[in-house]
Amino acid sequence: MIVDELPNSSVRERLVKLPPLAYGPLTLPSRYLLSPLAGYTNLPFRRIVREIGGVGLGTTDLVNARGLLEGKGKTLHLVETCPEDRPFAVQIFGSEPIVMRDAAQLLEGRGVDSIDINMGCPVQRITKGGAGASMMCRVDSTVELVRTVVESVRIPVTVKMRLGWDSTQLTAPKFAREFEQVGVAAVAIHGRTREQGFSGLVDREGIRKVVEAVEKIPVIGNGDIRSIADGERMFAETGCHGISMGRGALANPWIFRQFVEWETTGQYSPPGHFEDRLALLMRQFGYLEQQRGTERAIVSFRKMAHWYLKAMCVKAHLRNLMQSARTRSEFEAAVREIAESGPTRGTRTGVLPDLVIPVPSGPVENW
Ligand SMILES: Cc1cc2nc3c(=O)[nH]c(=O)nc-3n(C[C@H](O)[C@H](O)[C@H](O)COP(=O)(O)O)c2cc1C
């Protein structure tokens, strides 16, 4: 696919003329997708971003294919869904073709809309077993694994990968071409290498090379998109067909709706204010409580609450109060105090300062 770099003003015009984003026969409601963030993009979070609107596809955290086949409780929690959580993809990881095939078939049997294969995870626990980003170091066996999965199911199979293992092995364009040949429906590219982890800048030129390497499957650009301007730049400089957001969605769950508004009208409404965010926090917590019971929900909601409360500019001692809650009544008391106190900056119903969510730091070797 030849890509002409577009001035930002023409990006919308190009998008409006493009056919809707589709993974094979599955047409997605928008070209703005939720990128998996292990520990965050669970069912309760997917439900609230879908309720706000604009989400083209929601994907689970990475799911161990073997754990799924063994019916492990934790793994099964990850693939829980509900009728509102559509279209819905499960991301699987593993290095054994037969295990990946069986997991894909199991998921198809459960009514999942699409399967995503993880080829981007840099964490040693995953790569040392030959899965995640390490698959980008082995062309033949990786393409065979992907072919096995594609041929075993009728639903679309996609791959999410990085630009390559390191700057000397930028293998994403080659893989994308090969994957298209074996029937992959789309590829998503996080514009960094495994060696980079999350450091440095996203290489949009590298993503563009992937777009140029394929004939017709859509390419999803990913990495550091936190605003409409960031997304516009990704479309303009790479020629990608869709974009996916992880941390940007955590900081601003309204981002998908903003993109759809921008694409259709050129204008977009501000993200939710303090009051909106507090209501969203409560709703998301309620969904988690339904799924896991109150006690577990309180503990497992802490990491999510951390970002909610940061985004809401809540005073440190009140953030701590919520983080130390152990019962429903302590949790509710913390919410009441937070509601009464309001944000430290701005107003309850005004636009809050943008929150930039940092990434895991330190050398990837240690993860
Ligand atoms: C805490 C965290 C967990 C992640 N978990 C996954 C995962 O399970 N599967 C995956 O493909 N990528 C995962 N990623 C990578 C993101 O999907 C995404 O590619 C990356 O964060 C860059 O996009 P962003 O800047 O929009 O967040 C994770 C990233 C972070 C920070």
The ligand as a Gaussian input file, in Angstrom:
#p B3LYP/6-31G(d) Opt

LIG

0 1
 C        0.541000      -1.674000      32.236000
 C        0.536000      -2.108000      30.788000
 C        0.020000      -3.342000      30.452000
 C        0.017000      -3.767000      29.109000
 N       -0.524000      -4.977000      28.781000
 C       -0.565000      -5.370000      27.493000
 C       -1.168000      -6.605000      27.106000
 O       -1.693000      -7.358000      27.935000
 N       -1.159000      -6.934000      25.789000
 C       -0.599000      -6.115000      24.829000
 O       -0.615000      -6.455000      23.650000
 N       -0.044000      -4.942000      25.162000
 C       -0.025000      -4.545000      26.457000
 N        0.506000      -3.335000      26.775000
 C        0.952000      -2.441000      25.699000
 C       -0.200000      -1.527000      25.286000
 O       -1.274000      -2.250000      24.712000
 C        0.260000      -0.498000      24.251000
 O        0.790000      -1.147000      23.122000
 C        1.314000       0.449000      24.817000
 O        0.993000       0.851000      26.134000
 C        1.439000       1.713000      23.940000
 O        0.173000       2.304000      23.757000
 P       -0.376000       3.507000      24.677000
 O        0.682000       4.577000      24.627000
 O       -1.667000       3.909000      24.019000
 O       -0.551000       2.988000      26.065000
 C        0.550000      -2.917000      28.106000
 C        1.072000      -1.676000      28.462000
 C        1.072000      -1.253000      29.782000
 C        1.620000       0.104000      30.129000

